[in-house]
Every structure is written in structure tokens, then in C-alpha cells.
Amino acid sequence: MARRFAIVLGVAAAGVMALGVLLPATASADDSIYWSREAGSDSIRFGPLTGESPPSTLAQTLFHDGGAPCGIAANPAAGKIYWANWNTGEIRVGNLNGTGTPLTLFAAPGNNLCGVAVNPAAGKIYWANFSTNEILVGNLNGIGTASTLFTDPVGSAPSGVAIDPANNKIYWTNQFSDEVRAGNLDGSGTAQTLFSGEDNPIGVAANPAAGKIYWTDLNSGAVRVGPLGGSTVGAAQTLFSSPTPSGPAIDPTTNKIYWTSWTSGAGIQVGNLDGTGTASTLFGGESASLFAALVKAPVNTRIPEISGGAKTGKELTCQNGTWAPDLLASFLYRAPASFAYQWKRNGSSIPITTATFMPTQPGDYTCTVTAANQAGSTSQTSSVKKVKDK
């Protein structure tokens, strides 16, 4: 197989399937996988994680800019999706629901940009410059100039990028030097090679909680895993064999790993994160697909609480509770974008849908918080707050 990317990217692949329908601006999607698709479609695609309905194109008229999207990342709390344009050397952002007009955050004309990762809490976006062998960072709002965190030797060809802000780490693959690399997220110190001798590694994702890093070897068709500490800690292993795999994205909560397929037409694949069983196809025929991201409905980790006075005429406030954060290193996004409220008195709904209100009648009060993002909504009800007459 050819050494791949630079010589085939942007060339129409055989068997590219017809594009799906657009996502209506007012529609709510299921838990979904999003992926970039090049070579003739130049689009961001998505489909349900169940694979039960056909994939769609995320507002193709907006994302079809001839740039050949490569890496993608999401921020459902802000309703945004980010991607790198290989052909035009741009870092772009658009609305996750497909509305509006995408914007260019950073531009490097004449360069091939690929993997992308975002850290909304820090207001930063990271990417790989395949052409200049650099790992870069810029402000998520596009203000200012991008900075170089690391520069690898000429011909390294960095591609996938994943970040672990909690541990101040950034991971990337070098396609042409066949390495999986790591460095400090703030650019301090010297980068290290975790694994060498791979076969054109392209995408990368990590599960810091389990101490694992995952990547795909494009040429040998291997979906791989190894310890985050690198080869000095333990050997890499092949989880699955799959034609021209790219991606990946992982969901540690369901023990699943997802990946895309570059030239084989094998489509969007899923298997168990521990490599057991047989991988299956979610969406076949999705040729020229590269990087993936998972967007899921919010997950509650601590129920809402009601604070305030216990007598009528005293204000009550419905606290949101706690919701699971995005797993940035895994490309799993589930943060809430909005909250809605419904109060009940003695088990019956009352016409109060604000977070705060003043009860005028005694009774047993609860509030239900509904957290929503582009993938859907999740509701959770508080424990009872007893309110007496003043």
C-alpha cells in the first residue's frame, strides 16, 4: 500500500455513497458519531450510535467548502464543532446543529492541517500541521496568533492529536516516522516517543483513567492499544484488524471503540474496547472518512437539590446537580448546553419552570432538571423539600 495520505488525499475515492439528508435546524439528534469525509464530499457526517438509521450530512451547504476536513472535535455545551481543512490549511468552527455560517479561526495557506482537539475550559484549540511537522495551539475564539508546542523532525508528518488537560498531556501520531508521541500540554519539556515501529499511525485517542492510549495503523489495518507510559511500561497490542482504519474515538462508559475507514469503503466500525468479540459495521460504504467524535446526551452524576427556606414566602432554588464532563482525550462529548426546570407540589406539576420561585402554599416540593445538548436530553428529579406555612 502506498505511504498514503499526502498523495491520495483529495482524490475522489471509488464507491463514495450518496450523501444523506440534512439535519433540520430544529431537530434533536440521537447519541451520535460524527466524522469527517473528504474526496468528493468534503463534509461532516453523522449517524446514531445504534446504526439503526442512515447517516446524514451536517448542513452540507455550509461545510462543503472544498477544504477536505480532516480532524474534528466538538463542544456540545457551546453547540460547536471544530475541524481542520487539509486542502486550505484552515482551522474552522461551525454550529453543531448545522445552522449559521462556519468561520475560520486560524489559517496556514499551503499547509496540510489534520488532527484537532479542544479544551473549552481553557479556551484552547490544538492541531497538527502535517506539512511543517508541528503541534500547535491557539485561542478557541480565534483571537491572537497560534503558538508551536512541539516540532518534530522533517518528514515526521504529525496527524492525529488528543489532549488530557487534567494530566497536562498531549498525544499525537507521526504517520511517516511511524510513531506515537507525547508531550506536556503547555509545551514545556521534551516530547517523547511512546511507541515506534508502527505502520503509518493516523488517529489517536486516550483513556487516562485506565492508563491506555489507542491508535490506528493505516497501512497494516490495525486498531492498536498500549499503556500511556509507552513501550517501557508495556507492549502495544492489536485489538482489531480492519482495512485502512482511521479515527478512532472511544467510549469507556460502554466499553466501545469506534473508527472510520479511509480508502477501503469498510465504513464506520465499532468493537469492544478490550478487543473481545468481533467488530461490526455501523455505516457501510463511508469511503474517504477520517476522524471521529462521539456526541451523547448529558449524563447526571449527582441529583439536583432544592435550596432555600422551608416556609411559604421564602424563595426556593433548584440546583442543577452534577453532570458528567466531556472526555476530551477520548473524543467523547456529553456536556449540557442548556437546563430546563419543572416544579411539582405533592407530586403534581405546577406552572413554574424557572430555577427559582417563591412558594405560597405548603407541601412537598420537588424540581426536575432537564439537561440538553445536540444529542438529546436527560431529566433528573430532586429529593423532596418540605415547605410549611409561615
HELIX and SHEET records of a PDB file:
HELIX    1   1 PHE A    5  VAL A    8  1                                   4    
HELIX    2   2 GLN A   60  PHE A   63  1                                   4    
HELIX    3   3 PRO A  165  ASN A  167  5                                   3    
HELIX    4   4 PRO A  208  ALA A  210  5                                   3    
HELIX    5   5 LEU A  328  SER A  330  5                                   3    
SHEET    1   A 5 SER A  56  THR A  57  0                                        
SHEET    2   A 5 SER A  43  PRO A  48 -1                                        
SHEET    3   A 5 SER A  32  ARG A  37 -1                                        
SHEET    4   A 5 SER A 289  VAL A 295 -1                                        
SHEET    5   A 5 LEU A 332  TYR A 333  1                                        
SHEET    1   B 4 PRO A  69  ASN A  75  0                                        
SHEET    2   B 4 LYS A  80  ASN A  85 -1                                        
SHEET    3   B 4 GLU A  90  ASN A  95 -1                                        
SHEET    4   B 4 LEU A 103  ALA A 107 -1                                        
SHEET    1   C 4 LEU A 113  ASN A 119  0                                        
SHEET    2   C 4 LYS A 124  ASN A 129 -1                                        
SHEET    3   C 4 GLU A 134  ASN A 139 -1                                        
SHEET    4   C 4 SER A 147  THR A 151 -1                                        
SHEET    1   D 4 PRO A 158  ASP A 164  0                                        
SHEET    2   D 4 LYS A 169  ASN A 174 -1                                        
SHEET    3   D 4 GLU A 179  ASN A 184 -1                                        
SHEET    4   D 4 GLN A 192  PHE A 195 -1                                        
SHEET    1   E 4 PRO A 201  ASN A 207  0                                        
SHEET    2   E 4 LYS A 212  ASP A 217 -1                                        
SHEET    3   E 4 ALA A 222  PRO A 227 -1                                        
SHEET    4   E 4 GLN A 237  SER A 241 -1                                        
SHEET    1   F 4 ALA A 249  ASP A 251  0                                        
SHEET    2   F 4 LYS A 256  TRP A 259 -1                                        
SHEET    3   F 4 ILE A 268  ASN A 272 -1                                        
SHEET    4   F 4 SER A 280  PHE A 283 -1                                        
SHEET    1   G 2 ASN A 300  ARG A 302  0                                        
SHEET    2   G 2 THR A 322  TRP A 323 -1                                        
SHEET    1   H 3 GLU A 305  GLY A 308  0                                        
SHEET    2   H 3 LEU A 316  GLN A 319 -1                                        
SHEET    3   H 3 THR A 356  PHE A 357 -1                                        
SHEET    1   I 4 SER A 348  SER A 349  0                                        
SHEET    2   I 4 SER A 338  ARG A 345 -1                                        
SHEET    3   I 4 GLY A 363  ASN A 373 -1                                        
SHEET    4   I 4 GLY A 376  THR A 381 -1                                        
SHEET    1   J 4 SER A 348  SER A 349  0                                        
SHEET    2   J 4 SER A 338  ARG A 345 -1                                        
SHEET    3   J 4 GLY A 363  ASN A 373 -1                                        
SHEET    4   J 4 LYS A 385  VAL A 387 -1                                        
END                                                                             
